[in-house]
């Protein structure tokens, strides 16, 4: 079978992605329509670009539950909103800012 070598961005090569693919795995590329699907540009993907940002969290909007069992509503820099448990957000600067806005210092005080 036919295989093709692609020119991939440095970030993908650094993550161990091999540039050779079998023809059956390849599809034509159609550029993203950013008006219909915002936040899908390469530099907007978490962990890519010149200064990758871990998690790419914009802010924490709210929470449900109490203490370390709480879940947090997270707004990402792409505009998406998801829920995450405390164990996934406990190290984020956005959580410290959220706690400061609530006037507390730790999840135990929720």
JOCORQUI-V173186 format. One record per residue. SS is DSSP state (a for helix, b for strand, c for the rest). PHI is phi in whole degrees, 0 to 359 (* if undefined). Layout:
SS,PHI ; SS,PHI
//
This chain:
c,* ; c,278 ; b,236 ; b,231 ; b,261 ; c,257 ; c,273 ; c,255 ; c,299 ; a,303 ; a,300 ; a,289 ; a,297 ; a,296 ; c,273 ; c,89 ; c,283 ; c,282 ; c,277 ; b,255 ; b,228 ; b,288 ; a,305 ; a,293 ; a,267 ; c,264 ; c,227 ; c,297 ; c,267 ; c,241 ; c,303 ; c,293 ; c,266 ; c,295 ; c,289 ; c,271 ; c,228 ; c,292 ; c,84 ; c,251 ; c,287 ; a,306 ; a,289 ; a,268 ; c,281 ; c,302 ; c,89 ; c,239 ; c,102 ; c,291 ; c,232 ; c,297 ; c,246 ; c,298 ; c,71 ; c,53 ; b,273 ; b,277 ; b,195 ; b,257 ; b,270 ; b,200 ; b,213 ; b,224 ; c,98 ; c,233 ; a,59 ; a,287 ; a,271 ; c,292 ; b,248 ; b,240 ; b,275 ; b,251 ; b,258 ; b,272 ; c,296 ; c,281 ; c,100 ; c,293 ; b,234 ; b,223 ; b,253 ; b,219 ; b,288 ; a,306 ; a,299 ; a,274 ; a,243 ; c,300 ; c,266 ; c,277 ; a,299 ; a,299 ; a,289 ; a,301 ; a,294 ; a,295 ; a,299 ; a,298 ; a,295 ; a,277 ; c,79 ; c,235 ; c,247 ; c,208 ; a,301 ; a,302 ; a,271 ; c,288
//
